[in-house]
């Protein structure tokens, strides 16, 4: 059964903040769609009433529940009235070669596979709009290429999801960069009743590359012309959107406009809200031909089946060829060609009201097109773990899916041809943002960072990065946003995200509050060759030190570092509070070492290492503070990695306020009990997976 929503069967309560504003069903009846498209109620109250076990006691319980439901429903009506008053409405603000399909809730599985609560609200305009069936899938096509456009698509999709009631099917015509980013995003974004298909934009270039185009969108700005050929032959209609659109109402209301098309109308467009096509913006301004002000193609309704029958492909090609003889190139990409076709065939267009594409650029008439906003929607994934378990919240984090946006900023890097390249891998939250510039100054090589942020913080980070000359000058830093979900910091998930998306054969597993020594990048590349990391299982250890001073004259050599160590300006890392974590590095030997030396694993060892990119991932059960690196080093050891200390490498931990998670660890006894439980379970898992080789870890733990 596919997902459907019956607004009168759902009671809403405000639960949190945006992924959007979250509205969670309270004692809600769930409504699904059967294969024939009919809504099927799964209300627990309805099913109980007809049960043989339905007793007088059940009747009293039901009556009590119904009273509570009416109370909550009245509270939510008041809430919706407040939301309607608080916001202004503007439905859409302007700001054949299948590749892959991704479906968060395919619209086909049965109810026991659907753990999400279904949320919907009542619309005051439902009776005034043409009917869109509750279970009807709305198809949306978007052309997207590159890092910046991918970021815009996220905002667009969130705005559509924020208001939607119906199942959605996104058709994304994307280049390889956008597909990588958005495929991961949708796979990690647990939204029900959404399907995504990708179409290889690069394979379509030959269809439009013959058209000279001056518009900044380049060749991708012409690809909406070939959607009749690109999208599936059985797809009859689609809404086409630019990436800079933001929806402020249910997209089903726009989908319903298809019912208003008459005769040979096959294109739904909003009139252009500037004077561009009137041709009087400057001397010798000569736009492409258009009807009056022309039409803006930021939002298009396409009747694909009729367009194919009209031979749309031939129609637009002949028009473009004819006009290019005089115009030489397009100025506004596909919009110029659409308007030239409409100029010759005005019967093709159904003019949409201006509020369906409010164009917020200079010299427009967009102020006429605003409407009110109402109805907020969202869903929450439910866990099946035992809620009576005192460590329930810890266990739940391991299975939480976090929405992930890869390459939030432009990334461009080709690894060195000699196969020695190393990427620095780290993770951070907003309170460590100030470390980024310093790390970039210390490490000139590629960096992969996972940032744990809310939506608002992601925008703050974007402004911060764009205002930093240091960060903007570096295109070899991959910023991957993992959006906040749950109460713990998912440190090992973040590390895994950053590790997974490197392009070099080796990686330096660091933390964001460490500054590597100057020249460490080149030193590690030489060490990779010296120690034959390509053909051996080795973990090169970079000795870790720390300072308690916020202002530090960073040592430029090992000799200078040893001097500062003797003066008490520097210390071996965690010497005062957790000696065992780095004691096996053998700092006494390191002081005089001139060649790499091997050390053995010991309990609680957690050095910072350089390894091949195929090393094991971090164990996700460890969140917040405690054992997150220890467990990883233990797994490297059981897989027979050699630990080799580099004699002329070092990194220094910079001081900062204690994290929220370490404060919880120190103050909360239950936190420490749960961490001990997770450690024991990890060791048991190790014994099951590695057998006799893992027994020493149980012994070492008992003796420590």
Secondary structure, DSSP 8 states (H G I E B T S, - for coil): -EE---GGG--EEE----SSS-EEESS---EEE-TTS-EEE--HHHHHHTSTT--HHHHHHHHHHHHHHHHHHHHHHHHHHHHHHH-EE-SEEE---EEEEEESS-S-S-GGG--S-------TTGGGS----TT--EEEEEEE-HHHHHHHHHHHHHHHHHH--S-EEEEEEE-HHHHHHHHHHHHTS--TTEEEEEEEGGGGHHHHTTS-B-STTGGGGGGGGGHHHHS-TT--EEEEE-TTEEE-S-HHHHHGGGGG--TT--EEEEE-SSSGGGT-SSTT------STT-EEEEEEEEEHHHHHHTTHHHHHHHHHHHHHHHH-SBSSTHHHHHHHHHHH-GGGEEEE-GGGSEE-STT--GGGG-EE------------S-TTSTTHHHHHHHH----EES-SS-------TTS--EEEEEEEEGGGTTHHHHHHHH--S-EEEEEEE-HHHHHHHHHHHHT-HHHHT-SSEEEEEEE--SSS--HHHHHHHHHHT--SSEEEE--TTEEE-TTHHHHHHHHHHHTTTTTS-EEEEE-EEE-S-SS----SSHHHHHHHHHHTS-EETTTTT-GGGTGGG-HHHHHH--S-EEE---TT---EEEEETTS----TT--SSSSHHHHHHHHHHHTT-EEEE-TT--EEE------HHHHHHHH-HHHHHHHHHHHHHHHHHHHHHHGGGGHHHHHHHHH-
